[in-house]
């Protein structure tokens, strides 16, 4: 294995705490969790997932302003994810972007650890889902500001001839990778509002150089932005792997959470549907079997409750088989099981690893593999 372990930065796309988690969100979270826990056995891994970094976006600050303007002093501590999500759908339907009204919220986010009560409530509810599903918590409730201020990030891009700042002329700021054949992309509006890509640059530019490999795990719909992000980080000398993950269709349709229609398919609803019929280990392994191996990296397969329940049954059999089989305590054996799923990079491929549990004629999975990576 070598004396020196390589350093990996895992940076999955961050879900904004303004709506309930859906099957698409859960797929990405489980994928990142298995990658993190498996890769941590063969390398030093940092799982960077900071809600603080992405609070300054319009979709978050605008929602907070909308809530205070339309709901007053509402007590959000008793509301469900779905109830807060319904308010978010109303906000997106309103269509207004009151940038001036968002300024106090932007100041609070930049200079304090402020989180709107609605956002804080959603994050606490998500922490409960993480615990039940056995997901690594990268700091859902922690204050984790990015390493660069907005102006510092812009200055660095301009110095590297990757930024075009037109604010002095009343215009926006662009990420300019046109010399690499990529389109010009606005990252900061003329009024100073950053988008998701600008926030990602604030976070990853100062971090990436510290690692041997950076893994970007993201929604396939955002592939153009992540191509740009890869180009910027690569230009700085970082080895970057982009891993797009397809969304999960519901009845053959892929829609954004901002449009609603998720009530029967939220993570809360999924957990209620399986009830208490399965022990924690079966639930955790079964969810990973379905959302990683069953649905795969694409987005062709619609969510199906019957196949989720079938995966839970498979998980129960795998756990029983592993328990009955003799266990090898050699850590080298675990490394060997994981190493075959690297394919020339440091990180472990979650799809290949999880699918390997379901191959025909497989021997009983090692208990150490299940307990370390999947449970």
BELPE-V359565 format. One record per backbone hydrogen bond with DSSP energy under -1.0 kcal/mol. CO is the residue of the C=O (numbers start at 1). NH is the residue of the N-H. Records with the same first field share a line. If there is no record, write none. Layout:
CO: NH, NH
This chain:
6: 44
7: 212, 213
8: 46
9: 215
10: 48
16: 18
21: 267
22: 26
23: 27
24: 28
25: 29
26: 30
27: 31
28: 32
29: 33
30: 34
31: 35
32: 36
33: 37
34: 38
35: 39
36: 40
38: 41
39: 42, 43
44: 8
46: 10
54: 57
57: 61
58: 62
60: 64
61: 65
62: 66
63: 67
64: 68
65: 69
66: 70
67: 71
76: 79
80: 84
81: 85
82: 86
83: 87
84: 88
85: 89
86: 90
87: 91
88: 92
89: 93
90: 94
91: 95
97: 99
98: 102
102: 106
103: 107
104: 108
105: 109
106: 110
107: 111
108: 112
116: 120
117: 121
118: 122
119: 123
120: 124
121: 125
122: 126
123: 127
124: 128
125: 129
126: 130
127: 131
128: 132
129: 133
130: 135
139: 142
149: 153
150: 154
151: 155
152: 156
153: 157
154: 158
155: 159
156: 160
157: 162
158: 161
162: 176
164: 174
166: 169, 171
167: 170
172: 166
173: 187, 188
174: 164
175: 185
177: 180, 182
178: 181
185: 175
187: 195
188: 173
189: 192
193: 189
195: 199
196: 200
197: 201
198: 202
199: 203
200: 204
201: 205
202: 148
204: 208
207: 210
208: 211
213: 9
214: 241
215: 11
216: 243
217: 13
218: 245
219: 222
220: 223
222: 226
223: 227
224: 228
225: 229
226: 230
227: 231
228: 232
229: 233
230: 234
231: 235
232: 236
233: 238
234: 237
239: 214
241: 216
243: 218
245: 220
249: 303
250: 253
253: 250
256: 259
257: 260
262: 265
266: 270
267: 271
268: 272
269: 273
270: 274
271: 275
274: 277
279: 283
280: 284
281: 285
282: 286
283: 287
284: 288
285: 289
286: 290
287: 291
288: 292
289: 294
290: 295
292: 296
297: 246
304: 308
305: 309
306: 310
307: 311
308: 312
309: 313
310: 314
311: 315
312: 316
313: 317
314: 318
315: 319
316: 320
317: 321
318: 322
319: 323
320: 324
321: 325
330: 334
331: 335
332: 336
333: 337
334: 338
335: 339
336: 340
338: 341
339: 342
341: 349
342: 345
349: 353
350: 354
351: 355
352: 356
354: 357
355: 358
359: 362
366: 370
367: 371
368: 372
369: 373
370: 374, 375
